[in-house]
Amino acid sequence: MLNSTSFMLTGNSNTSLPWDVLGLPKDSFSNALTKNIMAMLVWLALSVINGSMVHTFLRHSFFYEDPRYIMFICMVVNDALQLSLVTALYVASYIFRQIHASVCCLLIMTAVVTTRSTPLILAGMAVERYIAICFPLHYGQMCTVRRTLLLIGIILILTATPPISDLLITVVKEPPRFFESSIFCDHTLLFRDRSIYYKNCVFDGTYLSFVALTLLYTYCKIMLAARAASTGVASVKRARNTVLLHGVQLLLCMLAFVVPSLQAALISLFPHLSLEIRYVFFLLVYIIPRFLSPMIYGFRDERFRKYWVRCLTRRTGSTNRVRPALKANLRGK
């Protein structure tokens, strides 16, 4: 459940109490420094990739008119926001034991929205490919920019509803001064009422099942279209592989909902490796899936790749031209 989100946000703890209270091992300074440097380097690399993709999208207006690329850039921005938030909180968890409850609430709710948005965006992208392959003559009428933006808005409303309801339940059940206190930033500590847990279990199970069935349906339909197609087989195969990669992304997203149980089992078997187990799950659940969006569209999509590579080479070329000019000016002086 979403305790996994709080685990990633607290970084070096998946518990509701600080290390010294629970008697859990602490990271040495060298290990903590290494882990944080690696997390920051991965964040920096992915931020450069995502930033260059957003820049490429914004520089070419014809991407604005294609629902496929609108959904893609929405995924990139969502991933960038989630990665930045999680990385910042991971690093901050080594510095601060407790933060203001209202600040923690804002961070947790934003992380929950971005985490839950990813599977629904994947489902929307899979449906777009399904319509493009199975209903090519009606694609222009069914997939419009207006409907794409409407779908993105619906996704935001759906994913924002559970954390907002968590907040409302907490406001009603907790004392008025609760949000003025300082707490260890954890989902279970922030939203403590048991009804929130059961509500989120029902919601997560329902919407993940919906996404999984959507991906399965679109993949099967595209597979049947690939067998029946006499022309444009290459595009059908690319669409099939794209939906298949969306399925892999969904499986990685679902790890965030099964991590707490699996992690607890592994830590009970290997308590001396508890910190390393937490760090590995942090990489598997929140870092590695962020590489898939650039790979699926940035590298595999020929049209976007052409303009993206051009944007990158132009930046590199401009940097190389500036350096000789600076050297010449320095020599002249």
Backbone as numpy.savetxt, mean C-alpha at the origin, in Angstrom:
# Nx Ny Nz CAx CAy CAz Cx Cy Cz
-6.41 -9.49 11.40 -7.26 -8.31 11.40 -6.38 -7.08 11.40
-6.96 -5.93 11.75 -6.20 -4.70 11.65 -5.22 -4.50 12.79
-5.11 -5.46 13.70 -4.00 -5.41 14.64 -2.69 -5.49 13.88
-2.71 -6.12 12.71 -1.51 -6.18 11.90 -1.08 -4.80 11.44
-2.05 -3.94 11.16 -1.71 -2.58 10.80 -1.05 -1.88 11.97
-1.60 -2.05 13.15 -1.00 -1.41 14.30 0.37 -1.98 14.59
0.58 -3.25 14.34 1.90 -3.85 14.52 2.92 -3.18 13.63
2.56 -2.95 12.37 3.50 -2.31 11.48 3.72 -0.86 11.87
2.69 -0.23 12.39 2.84 1.16 12.75 3.70 1.32 13.99
3.64 0.35 14.89 4.46 0.46 16.08 5.86 -0.07 15.84
6.07 -0.73 14.72 7.41 -1.08 14.29 8.04 -2.17 15.13
8.62 -1.81 16.27 9.37 -2.78 17.04 8.54 -3.42 18.13
7.23 -3.35 18.02 6.38 -4.00 19.01 5.02 -4.28 18.44
4.55 -5.48 18.67 3.17 -5.84 18.29 2.34 -6.04 19.54
2.82 -5.53 20.63 2.13 -5.73 21.89 1.49 -4.43 22.33
0.71 -4.53 23.37 0.02 -3.34 23.85 0.76 -2.68 25.00
1.94 -3.18 25.35 2.70 -2.58 26.43 4.15 -2.46 26.01
4.89 -1.52 26.62 6.28 -1.34 26.26 7.13 -2.55 26.58
8.33 -2.53 25.99 9.23 -3.70 26.11 9.58 -4.01 27.55
9.95 -2.97 28.33 10.45 -3.23 29.68 9.38 -3.82 30.57
8.10 -3.55 30.31 7.01 -4.10 31.12 6.83 -5.58 30.83
6.94 -5.95 29.54 6.69 -7.32 29.14 7.92 -8.20 29.25
9.08 -7.62 29.45 10.29 -8.41 29.53 10.76 -8.94 28.19
10.32 -8.33 27.11 10.74 -8.76 25.79 12.13 -8.21 25.48
12.88 -8.87 24.60 14.23 -8.39 24.28 14.18 -7.06 23.56
15.24 -6.27 23.77 15.37 -5.00 23.08 16.42 -5.13 21.99
16.23 -4.35 20.92 17.21 -4.30 19.85 18.46 -3.59 20.34
19.62 -4.12 19.96 20.86 -3.39 20.21 20.90 -2.15 19.33
21.77 -1.23 19.69 21.85 0.01 18.92 22.24 -0.26 17.47
23.18 -1.18 17.27 23.64 -1.47 15.91 22.53 -2.13 15.08
21.78 -3.06 15.69 20.69 -3.69 14.97 19.57 -2.70 14.65
19.23 -1.87 15.61 18.18 -0.88 15.38 18.60 0.11 14.29
19.86 0.52 14.33 20.36 1.46 13.31 20.33 0.83 11.93
20.76 -0.44 11.84 20.78 -1.14 10.55 19.36 -1.28 9.98
18.43 -1.70 10.83 17.05 -1.88 10.37 16.44 -0.56 9.91
16.69 0.49 10.65 16.11 1.78 10.28 16.74 2.35 9.02
18.04 2.15 8.85 18.71 2.61 7.63 18.17 1.85 6.42
18.00 0.53 6.56 17.45 -0.26 5.45 16.03 0.19 5.11
15.22 0.43 6.13 13.85 0.88 5.89 13.84 2.23 5.18
14.72 3.14 5.59 14.77 4.46 4.97 15.28 4.38 3.54
16.26 3.50 3.27 16.78 3.36 1.91 15.72 2.79 0.97
14.98 1.80 1.45 13.91 1.23 0.62 12.83 2.27 0.37
12.47 3.03 1.41 11.49 4.10 1.23 11.97 5.14 0.23
13.25 5.49 0.30 13.78 6.50 -0.62 13.76 5.99 -2.05
14.17 4.72 -2.26 14.19 4.16 -3.62 12.78 4.11 -4.21
11.84 3.62 -3.42 10.46 3.54 -3.91 9.83 4.91 -4.10
10.21 5.87 -3.26 9.68 7.22 -3.42 10.17 7.85 -4.71
11.42 7.58 -5.08 11.95 8.10 -6.35 11.21 7.47 -7.52
10.98 6.15 -7.46 10.26 5.47 -8.53 8.83 5.99 -8.63
8.14 6.04 -7.50 6.75 6.50 -7.51 6.65 7.96 -7.93
7.58 8.79 -7.45 7.57 10.19 -7.83 7.79 10.40 -9.31
8.69 9.62 -9.90 8.93 9.74 -11.34 7.72 9.29 -12.15
7.00 8.29 -11.64 5.79 7.84 -12.33 4.69 8.89 -12.27
4.51 9.50 -11.10 3.51 10.56 -10.99 3.89 11.74 -11.88
5.17 12.06 -11.92 5.63 13.15 -12.78 5.35 12.84 -14.25
5.62 11.59 -14.66 5.34 11.19 -16.04 3.85 11.30 -16.35
3.03 10.85 -15.45 1.58 10.93 -15.64 1.11 12.37 -15.78
1.62 13.25 -14.94 1.17 14.64 -14.95 1.66 15.41 -16.16
2.78 15.00 -16.74 3.35 15.73 -17.88 2.66 15.42 -19.20
1.89 14.33 -19.25 1.28 13.92 -20.52 -0.23 13.84 -20.32
-0.93 14.76 -20.95 -2.37 14.90 -20.71 -3.17 13.71 -21.21
-2.65 12.97 -22.20 -3.45 11.85 -22.72 -3.61 10.74 -21.70
-2.73 10.70 -20.68 -2.91 9.72 -19.61 -4.14 10.06 -18.77
-4.51 11.37 -18.71 -5.68 11.77 -17.93 -6.97 11.19 -18.49
-6.96 10.88 -19.79 -8.18 10.44 -20.47 -8.31 8.93 -20.53
-7.38 8.22 -19.94 -7.40 6.75 -19.97 -7.70 6.22 -18.56
-8.85 5.58 -18.35 -9.19 5.06 -17.02 -8.14 4.10 -16.46
-7.48 3.38 -17.35 -6.47 2.44 -16.91 -5.35 3.14 -16.15
-4.86 4.24 -16.71 -3.74 4.95 -16.08 -4.20 5.79 -14.90
-5.45 6.20 -14.90 -5.97 6.92 -13.74 -6.00 5.99 -12.52
-6.49 4.76 -12.73 -6.50 3.79 -11.64 -5.09 3.44 -11.21
-4.19 3.35 -12.17 -2.80 3.02 -11.85 -2.16 4.10 -10.99
-2.33 5.36 -11.37 -1.69 6.43 -10.61 -2.32 6.56 -9.24
-3.60 6.22 -9.13 -4.26 6.18 -7.82 -3.60 5.13 -6.94
-3.29 3.97 -7.53 -2.59 2.93 -6.78 -1.19 3.39 -6.35
-0.48 4.06 -7.24 0.87 4.54 -6.93 0.83 5.54 -5.78
-0.09 6.50 -5.83 -0.19 7.51 -4.77 -0.59 6.85 -3.45
-1.53 5.89 -3.50 -1.95 5.18 -2.30 -0.78 4.41 -1.68
-0.02 3.72 -2.53 1.14 2.97 -2.03 2.19 3.89 -1.44
2.43 5.03 -2.12 3.44 5.97 -1.63 3.05 6.55 -0.28
1.76 6.88 -0.12 1.28 7.42 1.14 1.40 6.38 2.25
0.99 5.16 1.95 1.05 4.10 2.95 2.49 3.81 3.35
3.38 3.70 2.37 4.78 3.40 2.65 5.43 4.51 3.46
5.15 5.77 3.11 5.74 6.89 3.84 5.26 6.90 5.29
3.96 6.67 5.48 3.40 6.68 6.82 3.97 5.54 7.67
3.98 4.34 7.11 4.45 3.18 7.87 5.94 3.31 8.19
6.74 3.78 7.22 8.17 3.93 7.45 8.45 4.98 8.51
7.73 6.10 8.44 7.92 7.15 9.44 7.57 6.66 10.84
6.49 5.91 10.95 6.09 5.41 12.26 7.00 4.29 12.74
7.53 3.53 11.79 8.49 2.48 12.17 9.73 3.10 12.79
10.25 4.14 12.14 11.43 4.81 12.67 11.09 5.53 13.99
9.94 6.18 14.02 9.55 6.92 15.22 9.34 6.00 16.42
8.97 4.74 16.15 8.71 3.82 17.26 9.97 3.51 18.04
11.15 3.73 17.43 12.41 3.54 18.14 12.78 4.76 18.97
12.07 5.86 18.76 12.40 7.11 19.46 11.38 7.41 20.54
10.07 7.24 20.19 9.00 7.59 21.13 8.30 6.32 21.58
8.12 6.19 22.89 7.34 5.08 23.42 5.84 5.39 23.40
5.50 6.63 23.65 4.10 7.04 23.69 3.93 8.35 22.94
2.78 8.49 22.27 2.46 9.74 21.60 1.04 10.14 21.98
0.66 11.36 21.64 -0.66 11.86 21.96 -1.72 10.99 21.27
-2.77 10.65 21.97 -3.79 9.73 21.45 -4.46 10.28 20.21
-4.69 11.58 20.15 -5.34 12.16 18.98 -4.45 12.07 17.75
-3.13 12.26 17.93 -2.19 12.10 16.81 -2.14 10.65 16.37
-2.07 9.74 17.33 -2.08 8.31 17.02 -3.34 7.94 16.26
-4.47 8.51 16.65 -5.75 8.21 15.99 -5.70 8.61 14.52
-5.18 9.80 14.25 -5.08 10.27 12.87 -4.18 9.37 12.04
-3.05 8.97 12.60 -2.10 8.13 11.87 -2.66 6.73 11.62
-3.26 6.16 12.65 -3.83 4.82 12.52 -4.95 4.81 11.49
-5.84 5.79 11.54 -6.98 5.82 10.61 -6.51 6.01 9.17
-5.49 6.86 8.96 -4.95 7.04 7.61 -4.32 5.75 7.10
-3.58 5.07 7.97 -2.96 3.82 7.57 -4.00 2.75 7.24
-5.07 2.71 8.01 -6.13 1.73 7.76 -6.79 1.99 6.41
-7.06 3.27 6.11 -7.69 3.61 4.83 -6.81 3.21 3.65
-5.52 3.53 3.71 -4.62 3.17 2.61 -4.45 1.66 2.49
-4.41 0.98 3.62 -4.26 -0.48 3.58 -5.47 -1.15 2.96
-6.66 -0.69 3.35 -7.88 -1.31 2.83 -8.21 -0.85 1.42
-7.67 0.27 0.97 -7.95 0.74 -0.38 -7.28 -0.13 -1.44
-6.11 -0.67 -1.12 -5.34 -1.40 -2.12 -6.12 -2.55 -2.76
-6.73 -3.47 -2.00 -7.47 -4.56 -2.66 -8.62 -4.08 -3.54
-9.33 -3.02 -3.11 -10.44 -2.53 -3.91 -9.96 -1.87 -5.20
-8.84 -1.18 -5.15 -8.26 -0.61 -6.37 -7.84 -1.73 -7.31
-7.28 -2.81 -6.76 -6.91 -3.97 -7.58 -8.13 -4.55 -8.28
-9.24 -4.64 -7.56 -10.47 -5.17 -8.16 -10.94 -4.26 -9.29
-10.89 -2.94 -9.08 -11.28 -2.01 -10.13 -10.41 -2.11 -11.37
-9.11 -2.28 -11.18 -8.19 -2.41 -12.32 -8.43 -3.72 -13.06
-8.75 -4.78 -12.33 -9.04 -6.07 -12.98 -10.33 -5.99 -13.80
-11.35 -5.31 -13.28 -12.60 -5.15 -14.02 -12.37 -4.33 -15.29
-11.52 -3.31 -15.21 -11.21 -2.50 -16.39 -10.56 -3.35 -17.48
-9.65 -4.22 -17.11 -9.01 -5.11 -18.10 -10.02 -6.10 -18.67
-10.92 -6.58 -17.82 -11.96 -7.52 -18.26 -12.87 -6.87 -19.30
-13.27 -5.63 -19.04 -14.13 -4.93 -20.01 -13.38 -4.66 -21.30
-12.11 -4.29 -21.20 -11.32 -3.98 -22.40 -11.15 -5.20 -23.30
-11.07 -6.39 -22.71 -10.85 -7.60 -23.50 -12.16 -8.23 -23.94
-13.11 -8.31 -23.04 -14.36 -9.03 -23.34 -15.44 -8.15 -23.98
-15.38 -6.84 -23.78 -16.35 -5.93 -24.38 -15.65 -4.75 -25.04
-14.79 -5.01 -26.00 -13.99 -3.92 -26.59 -14.84 -2.86 -27.29
-15.96 -3.27 -27.89 -16.79 -2.30 -28.61 -17.53 -1.36 -27.66
-17.75 -1.79 -26.43 -18.48 -0.98 -25.45 -17.54 -0.34 -24.43
-16.24 -0.52 -24.60 -15.28 -0.03 -23.60 -15.40 1.48 -23.42
-15.50 2.22 -24.53 -15.56 3.68 -24.45 -16.76 4.19 -23.69
-17.88 3.46 -23.77 -19.08 3.88 -23.05 -19.08 3.42 -21.59
-18.47 2.26 -21.33 -18.51 1.70 -19.98 -17.39 2.25 -19.09
-16.23 2.46 -19.65 -15.09 2.96 -18.88 -14.79 4.40 -19.30
-15.32 5.32 -18.56 -15.09 6.73 -18.82 -14.31 7.34 -17.65
-13.75 8.51 -17.88 -13.00 9.20 -16.83 -13.92 9.53 -15.65
-15.13 9.96 -15.96 -16.07 10.32 -14.90 -16.41 9.11 -14.03
-16.68 7.98 -14.67 -17.00 6.77 -13.89 -15.79 6.28 -13.10
-14.60 6.44 -13.66 -13.39 6.04 -12.95 -13.19 6.87 -11.70
-13.36 8.18 -11.80 -13.24 9.06 -10.63 -14.33 8.76 -9.61
-15.53 8.43 -10.10 -16.62 8.06 -9.20 -16.27 6.78 -8.44
-15.69 5.82 -9.14 -15.28 4.57 -8.50 -14.22 4.82 -7.42
-13.26 5.68 -7.71 -12.22 6.01 -6.73 -12.85 6.67 -5.50
-13.83 7.55 -5.74 -14.52 8.17 -4.62 -15.28 7.16 -3.78
-15.93 6.19 -4.43 -16.66 5.15 -3.70 -15.69 4.31 -2.87
-14.53 3.99 -3.45 -13.52 3.22 -2.72 -13.08 3.97 -1.46
-12.85 5.26 -1.58 -12.44 6.05 -0.42 -13.53 6.07 0.65
-14.78 6.17 0.23 -15.88 6.18 1.19 -15.99 4.83 1.89
-15.90 3.75 1.13 -16.02 2.41 1.71 -14.89 2.13 2.70
-13.66 2.52 2.34 -12.52 2.22 3.21 -12.45 3.17 4.40
-13.04 4.37 4.27 -13.02 5.31 5.39 -14.13 5.03 6.40
-15.17 4.33 5.97 -16.31 4.09 6.87 -15.93 3.28 8.11
-15.21 2.15 8.01 -14.87 1.39 9.23 -14.05 2.17 10.25
-12.95 2.85 9.86 -12.21 3.60 10.89 -13.00 4.76 11.48
-13.87 5.39 10.68 -14.71 6.46 11.24 -15.68 5.88 12.26
-16.25 4.71 11.95 -17.15 4.07 12.92 -16.38 3.63 14.16
-15.12 3.19 13.99 -14.27 2.88 15.16 -14.11 4.10 16.05
-13.86 5.24 15.41 -13.68 6.48 16.15 -14.95 6.87 16.90
-16.11 6.75 16.23 -17.37 7.13 16.87 -17.67 6.23 18.07
-17.43 4.93 17.91 -17.65 4.00 19.04 -16.73 4.36 20.20
-15.48 4.69 19.90 -14.52 5.03 20.93 -14.90 6.32 21.64
-15.38 7.30 20.88 -15.81 8.57 21.48 -16.96 8.35 22.45
-17.86 7.44 22.11 -19.01 7.16 22.97 -18.60 6.35 24.20
-17.72 5.35 24.02 -17.41 4.43 25.10 -16.29 4.91 26.03
-15.34 5.70 25.51 -14.20 6.12 26.32 -14.50 7.42 27.06
-13.78 7.67 28.15 -13.96 8.95 28.88 -13.52 10.14 28.03
-14.03 11.32 28.31 -13.75 12.50 27.47 -12.27 12.83 27.35
-11.48 12.55 28.40 -10.07 12.93 28.39 -9.18 11.88 27.74
-9.77 10.84 27.19 -8.95 9.76 26.62 -8.06 10.27 25.49
-8.61 11.09 24.60 -7.85 11.57 23.45 -6.87 12.69 23.81
-6.86 13.09 25.08 -5.87 14.06 25.54 -4.68 13.37 26.21
-4.77 12.06 26.38 -3.70 11.32 27.04 -2.65 10.87 26.03
-1.55 10.32 26.53 -0.50 9.76 25.69 -0.55 8.24 25.79
-0.46 7.57 24.66 -0.56 6.11 24.63 0.52 5.53 23.74
0.75 4.24 23.90 1.58 3.49 22.97 0.74 3.28 21.71
1.21 3.78 20.56 0.36 3.87 19.36 0.12 2.49 18.77
-0.99 1.90 19.16 -1.37 0.57 18.73 -2.88 0.56 18.50
-3.32 -0.12 17.45 -4.75 -0.13 17.11 -5.59 -0.66 18.26
-5.13 -1.74 18.91 -5.89 -2.33 19.99 -5.92 -1.45 21.24
-4.91 -0.61 21.43 -4.91 0.31 22.56 -5.75 1.54 22.29
-5.81 1.93 21.02 -6.57 3.12 20.67 -8.07 2.82 20.60
-8.43 1.72 19.93 -9.83 1.31 19.79 -10.02 0.04 20.60
-10.37 0.21 21.87 -10.32 -0.89 22.82 -11.63 -1.66 22.96
-12.72 -1.10 22.49 -14.01 -1.78 22.66 -14.05 -3.07 21.84
-14.56 -4.13 22.44 -14.55 -5.45 21.78 -15.44 -5.47 20.55
-16.48 -4.67 20.53 -17.39 -4.66 19.38 -16.67 -4.20 18.11
-15.64 -3.35 18.27 -14.87 -2.89 17.11 -14.15 -4.06 16.45
-13.62 -4.95 17.27 -12.92 -6.12 16.74 -13.85 -6.99 15.89
-15.03 -7.30 16.42 -15.96 -8.16 15.68 -16.48 -7.46 14.43
-16.75 -6.17 14.52 -17.21 -5.41 13.36 -16.18 -5.44 12.23
-14.92 -5.22 12.58 -13.87 -5.22 11.55 -13.63 -6.61 10.98
-13.81 -7.64 11.80 -13.67 -9.01 11.28 -14.71 -9.28 10.19
-15.94 -8.88 10.45 -17.01 -9.08 9.46 -16.72 -8.27 8.20
-16.33 -7.02 8.38 -16.07 -6.16 7.21 -14.91 -6.71 6.39
-13.81 -7.05 7.05 -12.64 -7.53 6.32 -12.92 -8.82 5.57
-13.63 -9.74 6.23 -13.95 -11.00 5.56 -14.84 -10.79 4.35
-15.80 -9.88 4.49 -16.73 -9.63 3.37 -16.04 -8.99 2.19
-15.29 -7.92 2.45 -14.76 -7.20 1.31 -13.56 -7.91 0.67
-12.78 -8.67 1.45 -11.69 -9.45 0.85 -12.25 -10.60 0.02
-13.33 -11.20 0.47 -13.98 -12.24 -0.33 -14.51 -11.67 -1.63
-15.09 -10.47 -1.57 -15.58 -9.81 -2.78 -14.45 -9.55 -3.76
-13.33 -9.05 -3.28 -12.19 -8.77 -4.15 -11.64 -10.05 -4.76
-11.51 -11.10 -3.94 -10.97 -12.37 -4.44 -11.88 -12.96 -5.52
-13.19 -12.91 -5.30 -14.12 -13.44 -6.30 -14.10 -12.59 -7.57
-13.93 -11.29 -7.43 -13.84 -10.42 -8.60 -12.62 -10.75 -9.44
-11.48 -10.92 -8.79 -10.26 -11.26 -9.52 -10.37 -12.63 -10.18
-10.96 -13.59 -9.46 -11.12 -14.93 -10.02 -12.04 -14.91 -11.23
-13.14 -14.19 -11.13 -14.11 -14.11 -12.23 -13.48 -13.46 -13.46
-12.82 -12.32 -13.27 -12.22 -11.62 -14.41 -11.11 -12.45 -15.04
-10.33 -13.15 -14.22 -9.25 -13.98 -14.77 -9.82 -15.11 -15.62
-10.86 -15.77 -15.11 -11.45 -16.87 -15.87 -12.07 -16.37 -17.18
-12.74 -15.23 -17.14 -13.33 -14.68 -18.35 -12.26 -14.31 -19.38
-11.18 -13.74 -18.93 -10.10 -13.37 -19.85 -9.44 -14.62 -20.40
-9.33 -15.65 -19.59 -8.77 -16.93 -20.07 -9.64 -17.50 -21.18
-10.96 -17.46 -21.01 -11.87 -17.96 -22.04 -11.77 -17.10 -23.30
-11.62 -15.80 -23.11 -11.46 -14.92 -24.27 -10.16 -15.20 -25.00
-9.12 -15.56 -24.27 -7.84 -15.87 -24.91 -7.94 -17.13 -25.77
-8.71 -18.10 -25.32 -8.87 -19.32 -26.11 -9.71 -19.08 -27.36
-10.69 -18.20 -27.24 -11.60 -17.97 -28.37 -11.08 -16.91 -29.34
-10.11 -16.11 -28.92 -9.66 -15.00 -29.75 -8.85 -15.50 -30.92
-9.15 -14.93 -32.10 -8.35 -15.24 -33.29 -7.39 -14.12 -33.61
-7.67 -12.91 -33.12 -6.79 -11.77 -33.31 -6.55 -11.10 -31.97
-5.45 -10.38 -31.90 -5.13 -9.66 -30.67 -4.83 -10.57 -29.51
-4.25 -11.78 -29.80 -3.96 -12.75 -28.75 -2.94 -12.19 -27.76
-1.96 -11.43 -28.26 -0.92 -10.89 -27.38 -1.51 -9.97 -26.32
-2.44 -9.10 -26.71 -3.06 -8.20 -25.74 -3.89 -8.95 -24.73
-4.55 -10.02 -25.17 -5.33 -10.83 -24.24 -4.42 -11.51 -23.23
-3.29 -12.01 -23.69 -2.35 -12.67 -22.78 -1.78 -11.66 -21.78
-1.50 -10.45 -22.25 -0.99 -9.43 -21.33 -2.04 -9.10 -20.27
-3.30 -8.99 -20.69 -4.36 -8.71 -19.73 -4.51 -9.85 -18.72
-4.41 -11.08 -19.22 -4.50 -12.24 -18.32 -3.37 -12.22 -17.29
-2.14 -11.94 -17.76 -1.01 -11.90 -16.84 -1.12 -10.75 -15.85
-1.70 -9.63 -16.32 -1.89 -8.49 -15.42 -2.85 -8.85 -14.29
-3.97 -9.48 -14.63 -4.93 -9.88 -13.60 -4.31 -10.92 -12.66
-3.49 -11.81 -13.22 -2.82 -12.80 -12.38 -1.88 -12.12 -11.38
-1.16 -11.08 -11.85 -0.30 -10.34 -10.93 -1.12 -9.58 -9.89
-2.30 -9.12 -10.29 -3.20 -8.50 -9.31 -3.57 -9.51 -8.22
-3.75 -10.77 -8.62 -4.04 -11.81 -7.64 -2.89 -12.01 -6.67
-1.67 -11.96 -7.19 -0.50 -12.06 -6.31 -0.45 -10.88 -5.34
-0.75 -9.69 -5.86 -0.81 -8.52 -4.99 -1.86 -8.68 -3.89
-3.01 -9.24 -4.26 -4.07 -9.44 -3.27 -3.62 -10.40 -2.19
-2.94 -11.47 -2.58 -2.44 -12.42 -1.58 -1.47 -11.75 -0.62
-0.61 -10.89 -1.16 0.32 -10.16 -0.30 -0.43 -9.19 0.61
-1.49 -8.57 0.08 -2.30 -7.69 0.92 -2.99 -8.45 2.04
-3.44 -9.66 1.73 -4.13 -10.46 2.73 -3.20 -10.91 3.85
-1.88 -10.87 3.60 -0.94 -11.20 4.67 -1.13 -10.27 5.86
-1.50 -9.00 5.57 -1.69 -8.04 6.65 -2.79 -8.45 7.61
-3.68 -9.35 7.17 -4.81 -9.75 8.00 -4.57 -11.08 8.72
-3.52 -11.80 8.33 -3.22 -13.07 8.99 -1.90 -13.02 9.74
-1.17 -11.90 9.62 0.14 -11.78 10.26 0.09 -11.94 11.77
-0.86 -11.30 12.49 -0.80 -11.42 13.95 -0.80 -12.85 14.47
-1.68 -13.71 13.92 -1.74 -15.10 14.38 -0.47 -15.85 14.02
-0.02 -15.69 12.76 1.18 -16.39 12.32 2.39 -15.91 13.08
2.48 -14.62 13.28 3.63 -14.06 13.99 3.67 -14.54 15.44
2.50 -14.55 16.09 2.44 -15.00 17.48 2.90 -16.46 17.59
2.50 -17.29 16.62 2.91 -18.69 16.65 4.42 -18.84 16.49
4.99 -18.08 15.56 6.44 -18.16 15.34 7.23 -17.64 16.54
6.73 -16.55 17.14 7.44 -15.99 18.30 7.37 -16.95 19.49
6.24 -17.66 19.62 6.15 -18.64 20.71 7.13 -19.80 20.51
7.41 -20.13 19.25 8.37 -21.19 18.96 9.82 -20.70 19.05
10.04 -19.45 18.64 11.40 -18.90 18.62 11.40 -17.54 19.33
11.22 -17.53 20.65 11.13 -16.25 21.37 12.40 -15.41 21.27
13.56 -16.05 21.12 14.81 -15.29 21.04 14.96 -14.57 19.71
14.09 -14.89 18.74 14.14 -14.24 17.42 12.93 -13.33 17.20
12.30 -12.90 18.28 11.06 -12.15 18.14 11.25 -10.86 17.35
12.36 -10.14 17.59 12.59 -8.89 16.87 12.81 -9.12 15.38
13.57 -10.17 15.07 13.84 -10.48 13.66 12.56 -10.93 12.94
11.72 -11.69 13.63 10.45 -12.15 13.04 9.57 -10.95 12.73
9.48 -10.00 13.65 8.67 -8.80 13.41 9.20 -8.01 12.22
10.51 -7.91 12.12 11.11 -7.13 11.03 10.87 -7.80 9.68
10.97 -9.12 9.64 10.72 -9.85 8.38 9.28 -9.66 7.94
8.34 -9.73 8.87 6.94 -9.52 8.50 6.69 -8.08 8.06
7.39 -7.14 8.67 7.29 -5.75 8.23 7.70 -5.62 6.77
8.78 -6.29 6.37 9.23 -6.24 4.98 8.26 -6.96 4.06
7.78 -8.13 4.47 6.92 -8.94 3.60 5.55 -8.30 3.37
5.02 -7.67 4.40 3.64 -7.19 4.31 3.55 -5.79 3.73
4.49 -4.92 4.08 4.35 -3.52 3.68 5.40 -3.02 2.70
6.53 -3.67 2.61 7.59 -3.17 1.73 7.57 -3.87 0.37
7.66 -5.21 0.37 7.76 -5.95 -0.89 6.55 -5.73 -1.80
5.30 -5.72 -1.30 4.17 -5.48 -2.22 4.23 -4.13 -2.92
4.94 -3.15 -2.34 5.03 -1.84 -2.97 5.86 -1.86 -4.25
6.67 -2.92 -4.44 7.44 -3.04 -5.67 6.59 -3.51 -6.85
5.45 -4.14 -6.57 4.68 -4.77 -7.64 3.98 -3.76 -8.54
3.47 -2.68 -8.00 2.79 -1.69 -8.84 3.69 -1.12 -9.92
4.93 -0.68 -9.58 5.82 -0.24 -10.66 6.13 -1.33 -11.67
6.26 -2.57 -11.20 6.59 -3.66 -12.12 5.44 -3.94 -13.09
4.19 -3.93 -12.56 3.05 -4.31 -13.39 2.80 -3.29 -14.49
2.86 -2.01 -14.14 2.54 -0.98 -15.13 3.78 -0.22 -15.61
4.66 0.14 -14.68 5.81 0.92 -15.09 6.75 0.18 -16.03
6.96 -1.10 -15.78 7.88 -1.89 -16.59 7.18 -2.67 -17.69
5.99 -3.20 -17.41 5.32 -4.07 -18.38 4.51 -3.30 -19.42
3.98 -2.15 -19.06 3.17 -1.38 -20.00 4.08 -0.61 -20.95
4.03 -0.96 -22.24 4.95 -0.39 -23.22 4.74 1.11 -23.38
3.50 1.54 -23.42 3.22 2.96 -23.63 3.72 3.81 -22.49
3.41 3.40 -21.26 3.85 4.17 -20.10 5.36 4.08 -19.94
5.92 2.90 -20.20 7.36 2.72 -20.04 8.14 3.66 -20.95
7.64 3.86 -22.17 8.34 4.72 -23.12 8.47 6.13 -22.57
7.40 6.70 -22.04 7.44 8.06 -21.53 8.14 8.13 -20.17
8.01 7.06 -19.40 8.66 7.04 -18.10 10.18 7.01 -18.25
10.68 6.14 -19.13 12.12 6.07 -19.38 12.62 7.38 -19.97
11.84 7.98 -20.84 12.22 9.27 -21.41 12.34 10.33 -20.32
11.41 10.30 -19.37 11.46 11.25 -18.26 12.70 11.03 -17.40
13.04 9.77 -17.13 14.21 9.46 -16.31 15.50 9.84 -17.02
15.61 9.52 -18.31 16.83 9.83 -19.05 16.99 11.33 -19.22
15.89 12.05 -19.34 15.96 13.50 -19.48 16.51 14.12 -18.20
16.08 13.58 -17.06 16.59 14.11 -15.80 18.07 13.80 -15.65
18.47 12.57 -16.04 19.87 12.19 -15.94 20.72 13.03 -16.88
20.21 13.27 -18.08 20.95 14.07 -19.04 21.13 15.50 -18.60
20.07 16.07 -17.99 20.17 17.44 -17.52 21.16 17.56 -16.38
21.24 16.52 -15.53 22.21 16.52 -14.43 23.62 16.45 -14.97
23.81 15.60 -16.01 25.14 15.47 -16.59 25.58 16.75 -17.30
24.63 17.51 -17.85 24.98 18.75 -18.51 25.32 19.85 -17.51
24.72 19.80 -16.34 24.97 20.83 -15.34 26.36 20.69 -14.74
26.81 19.44 -14.53 28.09 19.23 -13.89 29.27 19.80 -14.67
29.39 19.54 -16.00 30.49 20.16 -16.73 30.44 21.68 -16.69
29.23 22.25 -16.71 29.12 23.70 -16.65 29.63 24.25 -15.32
29.32 23.55 -14.24 29.82 23.98 -12.94 31.32 23.87 -12.87
31.88 22.79 -13.42 33.33 22.64 -13.41 34.00 23.76 -14.22
33.43 24.12 -15.37 34.00 25.18 -16.18 33.98 26.52 -15.45
32.88 26.78 -14.73 32.79 28.03 -13.97 33.82 28.07 -12.85
34.02 26.93 -12.19 35.00 26.88 -11.12 36.41 27.07 -11.64
36.71 26.49 -12.80 38.04 26.66 -13.38 38.28 28.11 -13.78
37.20 28.76 -14.33 37.34 30.15 -14.74 37.63 31.07 -13.57
37.06 30.73 -12.41 37.33 31.54 -11.23 38.73 31.27 -10.67
